[in-house]
């Protein structure tokens, strides 16, 4: 449940920021950029976890 709340807080903060921009196009583009960055971080975390699991299995 805490993970969901954290995700909601991050998304809400991104929305608050993007809604301060001037045009809808800028808002949408910035929000998409934000989501891309979040997905990159999640992918990195997953790869790191998989690498650690693999190394642990090898030992």
SVG drawing of the C-alpha trace seen along z (x, -y; Angstrom):
<svg xmlns="http://www.w3.org/2000/svg" viewBox="-4 -30 34 51">
<polyline fill="none" stroke="black" stroke-width="0.4" points="0.0,0.0 2.8,-2.4 4.3,-1.8 1.1,-2.8 0.9,-6.0 4.4,-6.9 3.7,-6.4 0.6,-8.5 2.6,-11.3 5.3,-11.3 2.7,-11.4 0.7,-14.1 3.9,-16.2 4.6,-15.8 1.1,-16.8 1.3,-19.9 4.5,-20.9 3.4,-20.3 0.1,-22.1 2.1,-25.3 3.4,-25.3 1.9,-27.6 0.4,-25.4 -1.2,-22.0 1.5,-20.7 4.2,-21.7 2.3,-20.1 1.8,-16.8 5.4,-16.7 6.9,-17.4 4.7,-14.8 5.7,-12.2 9.4,-13.1 8.8,-12.6 7.2,-9.2 10.1,-8.2 12.5,-9.1 10.6,-7.1 10.5,-4.1 14.2,-4.3 14.8,-4.3 12.5,-1.3 14.2,0.6 17.6,-0.2 16.4,1.1 15.0,4.3 18.3,4.9 20.3,4.3 18.1,6.7 18.4,9.4 22.1,9.0 22.3,9.3 20.1,12.4 22.2,13.9 25.5,13.3 23.9,14.7 22.9,17.9 26.4,18.3 28.0,18.3"/>
</svg>
